[in-house]
Amino acid sequence: MRTEPDGAPASPDASARPAPAPVPTAPLLYATPDNPIPEGAVTGEIVTADHVRLRYARFMPAHATKGTVAVFPGRAEFIEKYFEVVEELLARGFCVAVLDWRGQGGSQRLLRNPAKGHVRRFSDYQLDLEAFARSVLLPDCPRPYFALGHSMGGTILLKSVVEGRRWFDRMVLSAPMLDIQVVPMPGLVGPLVALASAIGFARAFVPGGTRTPVNEMPFHTNIVTSDKVRYKRAAAVTHAHPGLGIGAPTIGWLHQATLAMAELARPETEMKIRQPLLIVAAGAERLVSNTAIEHLSSRLIAGAHVVVPASRHELLMERDIFRAQFFAAFDAFIPGSAAL
């Protein structure tokens, strides 16, 4: 594994915003005994238009490639969590590139408390996507380009399409975050978080939220996967390397996410989605709304919708019986990939 040079421009005036929490001095990847780094990894750091430092990694298969799959994790996830997925995509003959969104993983934190999952505006994630596409995909990765986005990553990808950006030939969205099930009194959440953000609580944890990394909660309390081995493997990564994990989101993040999801639900917005895409939903979903996913899927001009029965939210971190169904759909949709 090698580290590419930083090349970061000078940071803006530190007085203009709170000093960011420290991040690793080199954009390394971290291994654990049960989660080795895939062969041929190249990792580096890119800088967005608003001067946020992002960690990325790319992987080249041993044989001729069928293009590149860019992997976009969900909220609170990190590159290391997707090592197994990277290996499976490499085996299919794809180059793979993975990004850590701002505020999580090995990318720059936005608040003094590095455990808070925060973003000023949901549209800021588009700056991450653009920097990644222009600095990693276009110069270093073979075409054609495909995207695999999970949960929040899927929402960001959909927003990019709505805004007229066409970085990818096809997209596969795993349980995209189009509405959130676990929020109590959903009809009141939008106005309440908007008010709380406006009066100065945007950087506070959501009520009941803590700094404990979300993937280190006890397995029996989790609602995202029924696979104990994969769940504990991800927990071991953040336990060994605490700088990668984040806890609960802030009120400001929830406010911005609510606005983004509401925009994607508008009929005039749905008509702008002309990107060929496949949405794979989890049949036993308890985190995001399958009703919202079905609503959007039924209105897509160039899309398809598949449900994996009995699977929980993190389809790619689920048991093999569910992951096999996900990859069967993936292999049928992404041109040139051969089912293993």
C-alpha positions in Angstrom: 0.0 0.0 0.0 1.3 3.4 -0.8 0.3 6.9 0.2 -0.2 9.5 -2.4 1.0 13.1 -1.8 -1.4 15.5 -0.1 -1.3 18.5 -2.3 -3.7 20.4 -0.1 -4.2 24.1 -0.5 -3.8 26.5 2.4 -6.6 26.3 4.9 -9.0 29.3 5.3 -8.7 31.7 8.2 -9.1 29.6 11.4 -11.1 32.4 13.0 -13.9 31.9 10.5 -15.0 28.6 12.0 -14.1 26.3 14.9 -10.8 24.5 14.6 -11.4 21.0 13.2 -10.6 18.0 15.3 -7.3 16.4 14.4 -7.2 13.6 11.8 -4.4 11.2 11.0 -1.3 12.9 9.6 -1.2 10.4 6.8 -4.4 9.0 5.1 -3.7 5.4 6.0 -5.9 2.3 5.9 -6.1 0.2 9.1 -6.3 -3.6 9.3 -7.4 -6.0 12.0 -6.7 -9.7 12.1 -10.2 -10.5 10.7 -10.2 -7.6 8.3 -7.0 -7.4 6.2 -6.4 -4.7 3.7 -7.1 -5.9 0.1 -4.0 -6.3 -2.1 -2.9 -3.3 -4.3 -4.5 -0.6 -2.2 -3.6 3.0 -2.9 -4.8 5.6 -0.4 -4.6 9.3 -0.4 -6.1 12.6 0.6 -8.1 15.1 -1.5 -9.3 18.5 -0.7 -12.8 19.8 -1.5 -13.6 23.3 -2.8 -14.4 24.4 0.7 -11.1 23.1 2.0 -12.2 19.9 3.8 -9.7 17.0 3.7 -11.1 13.6 2.6 -9.6 10.2 2.7 -10.1 7.8 -0.2 -8.7 4.4 -1.3 -8.6 2.7 -4.7 -7.9 -0.8 -5.6 -6.9 -2.3 -9.0 -7.7 -6.0 -9.8 -5.0 -8.4 -11.0 -6.6 -8.9 -14.4 -8.1 -6.6 -17.0 -10.9 -4.4 -15.6 -14.5 -4.1 -16.6 -14.6 -0.5 -15.4 -14.7 1.0 -11.9 -17.2 0.6 -9.1 -17.1 3.6 -6.7 -18.4 2.7 -3.3 -20.1 5.4 -1.2 -20.8 4.3 2.4 -23.6 5.4 4.7 -23.6 7.6 7.7 -20.9 6.7 10.3 -19.3 4.2 8.0 -15.7 4.0 6.9 -13.5 2.5 4.1 -12.3 -0.4 6.3 -15.9 -1.6 6.8 -16.1 -2.4 3.1 -12.9 -4.4 2.6 -14.9 -7.6 2.0 -17.0 -5.8 -0.6 -13.9 -4.5 -2.2 -12.5 -8.0 -2.5 -15.7 -9.3 -4.1 -15.8 -6.5 -6.6 -12.1 -7.0 -7.5 -12.9 -10.7 -8.1 -15.5 -9.6 -10.6 -12.8 -7.7 -12.5 -13.7 -4.1 -11.4 -11.4 -1.4 -10.2 -12.8 -0.2 -6.9 -12.6 3.3 -5.3 -14.1 4.2 -1.9 -14.6 7.6 -0.2 -14.9 8.6 3.4 -17.5 11.4 3.5 -16.6 14.6 5.4 -17.0 14.3 9.2 -16.5 10.5 9.4 -14.0 7.7 8.8 -10.5 9.0 8.1 -11.8 12.3 6.7 -11.7 15.7 8.4 -14.1 16.2 11.3 -16.2 19.4 11.2 -16.6 20.0 15.0 -14.3 20.1 18.0 -15.9 16.9 19.2 -14.9 14.3 16.6 -17.6 11.9 17.8 -20.4 14.0 16.5 -21.8 13.2 13.1 -22.4 16.6 11.6 -22.7 18.6 8.4 -23.5 22.3 7.8 -25.6 21.7 4.7 -26.5 18.4 3.1 -25.4 19.9 -0.2 -21.8 20.0 1.1 -21.6 16.3 0.4 -21.9 17.2 -3.3 -18.5 19.0 -2.9 -17.1 15.7 -1.6 -18.5 13.8 -4.5 -17.2 16.3 -7.1 -13.7 16.3 -5.6 -13.6 12.5 -5.5 -14.8 12.2 -9.1 -12.4 14.9 -10.5 -9.3 13.9 -8.4 -9.6 10.1 -8.1 -12.0 8.6 -10.7 -11.3 10.6 -13.8 -7.5 10.6 -13.7 -6.8 7.2 -12.1 -9.7 4.8 -12.7 -10.8 3.0 -15.9 -14.1 3.6 -17.5 -17.0 2.9 -17.4 -17.9 4.2 -14.0 -20.5 2.6 -11.8 -21.7 3.7 -8.3 -22.7 1.6 -5.3 -24.2 3.7 -2.6 -25.5 2.6 0.8 -28.2 4.5 2.8 -27.0 8.1 3.1 -24.5 7.4 0.3 -27.5 6.6 -1.9 -29.3 9.8 -0.9 -26.2 11.9 -1.9 -26.0 10.1 -5.3 -29.7 10.8 -6.0 -29.2 14.4 -5.1 -26.3 14.6 -7.6 -28.5 13.3 -10.4 -31.3 15.7 -9.5 -28.8 18.6 -9.7 -27.7 17.5 -13.2 -24.4 15.8 -12.5 -23.8 12.6 -14.4 -20.7 11.0 -13.0 -21.8 7.4 -13.4 -23.1 5.2 -16.2 -25.3 3.2 -13.7 -26.0 3.3 -10.0 -26.9 0.6 -7.5 -28.5 2.0 -4.3 -28.6 -0.2 -1.2 -31.4 0.8 1.2 -31.2 4.5 0.3 -32.1 6.9 3.0 -35.3 8.5 1.6 -37.1 8.7 5.0 -36.1 7.6 8.5 -38.3 5.1 10.4 -36.6 5.3 13.8 -37.5 9.0 14.4 -40.4 9.3 16.8 -43.3 11.6 15.8 -42.1 12.0 12.2 -44.6 14.8 11.5 -43.1 17.0 14.2 -39.4 16.2 13.6 -38.9 18.5 10.7 -40.2 21.7 12.4 -38.6 20.8 15.7 -35.1 20.2 14.4 -35.4 23.3 12.1 -36.3 25.4 15.2 -33.6 23.8 17.4 -31.0 24.5 14.6 -32.1 28.1 14.2 -31.8 28.9 17.9 -28.3 27.5 18.3 -28.5 23.7 18.9 -27.4 22.5 15.5 -24.1 21.2 16.9 -25.7 19.3 19.8 -26.3 15.6 19.7 -29.9 14.6 18.8 -31.8 13.9 22.1 -30.5 10.7 23.6 -27.5 10.5 21.3 -24.0 9.8 22.7 -20.4 9.7 21.4 -20.3 5.9 21.5 -19.6 4.7 17.9 -22.8 3.4 16.5 -21.2 0.2 15.3 -20.0 -0.6 18.8 -23.4 -0.9 20.4 -24.3 -4.4 21.7 -25.2 -6.8 18.9 -28.5 -7.8 20.3 -29.7 -4.1 20.2 -28.7 -3.5 16.6 -31.3 -3.2 13.8 -29.0 -3.1 10.8 -27.7 -6.7 10.4 -28.4 -10.2 11.6 -24.8 -11.3 10.9 -23.0 -11.3 14.3 -19.6 -12.0 12.7 -19.7 -9.1 10.3 -21.1 -6.8 13.0 -18.3 -7.6 15.4 -15.7 -7.3 12.7 -16.7 -3.7 12.1 -16.8 -3.0 15.8 -13.3 -4.4 16.2 -12.0 -1.9 13.6 -13.2 1.2 15.5 -12.3 -0.4 18.8 -8.7 -0.8 17.6 -8.7 2.6 15.7 -11.1 4.9 17.6 -10.5 7.8 15.2 -12.6 6.1 12.5 -15.8 5.9 14.4 -18.5 8.5 15.2 -21.5 8.5 17.5 -25.0 9.8 17.1 -25.8 12.6 14.6 -26.2 16.2 15.6 -29.5 18.1 15.4 -28.1 20.0 12.5 -27.3 16.8 10.6 -30.8 15.5 11.1 -32.3 18.9 10.0 -30.3 18.9 6.8 -31.0 15.2 6.1 -34.8 15.9 6.6 -34.7 18.7 4.1 -32.8 16.6 1.5 -35.2 13.7 1.9 -38.2 16.0 1.6 -36.8 17.4 -1.6 -36.4 13.9 -3.1 -40.0 13.1 -2.3 -41.4 16.0 -4.4 -43.0 14.9 -7.7 -41.1 17.6 -9.7 -37.8 16.3 -8.2 -38.6 12.7 -9.0 -39.1 13.6 -12.7 -35.5 14.8 -12.9 -34.1 11.4 -12.0 -33.2 10.0 -15.4 -30.1 8.0 -14.3 -30.2 4.3 -14.9 -30.3 2.9 -11.4 -31.2 -0.2 -9.4 -32.6 0.2 -5.8 -32.2 -2.8 -3.6 -34.3 -2.6 -0.4 -34.2 -4.8 2.8 -37.4 -6.7 3.5 -36.9 -6.5 7.3 -35.9 -2.8 7.2 -36.3 -0.9 10.5 -34.1 2.1 9.9 -35.1 3.8 6.7 -38.6 3.7 5.1 -39.4 1.1 2.5 -42.6 2.9 1.8 -40.6 6.0 0.6 -38.3 3.7 -1.4 -41.3 2.0 -3.1 -42.8 5.4 -3.8 -39.7 6.7 -5.6 -39.1 3.5 -7.4 -42.5 3.4 -8.9 -41.9 6.8 -10.5 -38.4 6.2 -11.9 -38.0 6.6 -15.7 -34.9 4.4 -15.9 -34.8 2.4 -12.7 -35.7 -0.9 -11.1 -36.5 -2.0 -7.6 -35.7 -5.3 -5.9 -36.5 -6.3 -2.3 -34.3 -8.9 -0.4 -36.9 -10.6 1.9 -36.0 -10.8 5.6 -32.8 -8.8 5.3 -32.0 -5.9 7.6 -30.8 -2.5 6.6 -27.1 -3.2 5.9 -27.5 -5.6 3.0 -23.8 -5.8 2.3 -23.0 -6.6 6.0 -25.8 -9.2 6.3 -25.7 -13.0 6.3 -24.5 -14.8 3.1 -28.1 -15.9 2.2 -29.1 -12.2 1.9 -25.8 -10.9 0.4 -26.1 -13.5 -2.4 -29.4 -12.1 -3.4 -28.1 -8.6 -3.4 -25.1 -9.5 -5.6 -27.3 -11.5 -8.0 -29.3 -8.3 -8.6 -26.0 -6.3 -8.9 -24.5 -8.7 -11.4 -27.7 -8.6 -13.5 -27.7 -4.8 -13.6 -24.1 -3.7 -13.9 -23.0 -4.4 -17.5 -20.1 -6.9 -17.9 -20.1 -8.3 -14.4 -20.3 -12.1 -14.2 -21.9 -13.8 -11.3 -19.5 -15.9 -9.3 
